[in-house]
Amino acid sequence: MKKISSKDWLIVAALAALIVFLSMGAGKGKGKNVPVDDRHKPLYEAIKSGRTQAETELVCATCHGPSSLPLPKDHPPKEQCLICHVLGDYSYQESDRGAQK
């Protein structure tokens, strides 16, 4: 059996450090789910109509801007909403929506 050299140990240590570094951020940074309500209906309709993610995120900016519902100071770039915020299931019926108001 061949002895492990110091160069090999250095590579193993670097990989272990990389794994630890990457795992420290795992699960962080996920935002709240996009609410399934009438206020967010245009967003869900944009996705349903086949708009791209970038086009759909422009819908978010119509309400979540500096003048109406500003984002927190430490919020990531506002053009990337759907990377962190997960869409819910907006397939409930019109009659259900009236009950949820």
ChimeraX attribute file (.defattr): number of C-alpha atoms within 10 A of each C-alpha:
attribute: neighborCount
match mode: 1-to-1
recipient: residues
	/A:1	3
	/A:2	4
	/A:3	6
	/A:4	8
	/A:5	8
	/A:6	9
	/A:7	9
	/A:8	11
	/A:9	11
	/A:10	11
	/A:11	11
	/A:12	12
	/A:13	12
	/A:14	12
	/A:15	12
	/A:16	12
	/A:17	12
	/A:18	11
	/A:19	11
	/A:20	11
	/A:21	11
	/A:22	10
	/A:23	11
	/A:24	9
	/A:25	9
	/A:26	9
	/A:27	7
	/A:28	9
	/A:29	12
	/A:30	11
	/A:31	13
	/A:32	10
	/A:33	12
	/A:34	17
	/A:35	15
	/A:36	18
	/A:37	14
	/A:38	14
	/A:39	9
	/A:40	16
	/A:41	12
	/A:42	14
	/A:43	20
	/A:44	20
	/A:45	13
	/A:46	17
	/A:47	15
	/A:48	10
	/A:49	9
	/A:50	10
	/A:51	13
	/A:52	10
	/A:53	15
	/A:54	12
	/A:55	14
	/A:56	21
	/A:57	20
	/A:58	17
	/A:59	15
	/A:60	18
	/A:61	16
	/A:62	11
	/A:63	14
	/A:64	14
	/A:65	12
	/A:66	9
	/A:67	8
	/A:68	10
	/A:69	11
	/A:70	12
	/A:71	13
	/A:72	7
	/A:73	6
	/A:74	6
	/A:75	10
	/A:76	12
	/A:77	8
	/A:78	14
	/A:79	15
	/A:80	14
	/A:81	19
	/A:82	17
	/A:83	12
	/A:84	15
	/A:85	15
	/A:86	14
	/A:87	16
	/A:88	12
	/A:89	10
	/A:90	16
	/A:91	9
	/A:92	9
	/A:93	8
	/A:94	8
	/A:95	8
	/A:96	10
	/A:97	13
	/A:98	9
	/A:99	7
	/A:100	9
	/A:101	7
